[in-house]
Amino acid sequence: MNLTWEDAILKAKRELGHEVYGYIEDYDKVVERAKIISRRDYHAYLESEEWKERAAKVMARENYKCNECGKQANNVHHLTYKNKGTEWELNDCIAVCKPGHTKTHREMMR
């Protein structure tokens, strides 16, 4: 299962007992719940055979080398999360080592 952000919001509204459509009194609470739902869904996706096959293709494309430092890669990083679950072209992903993955996430936070 791969929820869109909109689906996660709708699911959070239902779980919190809000009307699915219409005004939300406590929007912050709904957003926080949607983040949890989305994160849980994403981690389940990373365990799927579908993701493992895509990740293997990215690693092979990058010759198992980290995009950050050139060392042996052991992770695949999404450059954007808007296409998670539909990375058909695999251009949204790069191979990275663990320190390179951490560095990439830190740079994204700036």
N, C-alpha and C positions, 0 to 999 in steps of 0.2 A: 504494500500500500504506500502511495506517495502523495501526501496531502499538499495541496497548494496552501498559501497563506490564508486565502479566503476561506477554504475548507476548514482550516485549523481554527479560525475565528468563529465560524458557525458551530463547530463542535464544542468549542469553549463556552459559547453562549448557552448551548443546550446543557452542558455539564453543570454550569452555574445557575441554571434555572431562568435564564433571560429569554425574552422573546427572540426568536431567530432573526426577524426583521424588525426594524423600528429603532427607536431611541434606546440607548444603553445608559443606565444611570451610573454604573461603575465601570467605565470603559477600561481603566487601567487594570482592573482585576481580570477582565476578559482578555486583554492583551497578554498579561503575564501567563494566564492559563494556556493561551494559544501558543506561546513560546515553548512551554513544556510539552504540549502535544506535538508541535512541529519537531522539536528536538528528539523526542521519543521515536517519531516516525522516521526521522533521518537516520538514527542509529540502527533501527531495524533494517533500513535499506542497505546500509553499509555491510550488514551481515548476509545479504541476499546473494544468491548465485549470479544474478544479473549484474550486480555491482562488481563482484569478484572477476567476472569475465571482462568487463569494461576496464577495470583497473589493470588487469594483466595486459590488455592491449596498449594502454598508456605507458606502462613500464617497458614493454617491448619497443614501442615507438621511440622512447627516450633512451634506449639501450641500457636500461636499469641504472642510469646516472642521474644524480640530483641536479635539478634545474638551478639550484642556488649555488652549489659549491663543486659539483662535478664528481663527488664521491658516490659510493654505492647507494642507490635509492631503495627505500623500503616502505614508502608511503606514496599515496596519490592525493594531491590537493586539488580541490575545486577552486578555480579562479573566480567563479561566480556561483551563487547557489540558486539563481533563478531557473536554471535548467536541470536541477538535480532530479535524477530519475529519467531524464531524457537527453543524456549526453551522447547523442547518436554520433556526432562527428568527433567527439572527444577533445575538441579544441578548448573546452572549458576546464580541462584538467592537465596537471603537470606532475611529473615524478619528482619526489623530494626525499631526502634523508630526514630522520627525526629532528635534528637541530635545524635543518632547512625549513621543515614544515612549521616549526615554532617561530622561526624568523619571519616567514611569510605571513603568518597570522598576526604577529606583532606589527608588521608594516601595514597590514590591512586596517588595523585599529587606529592608526594615526589620522 
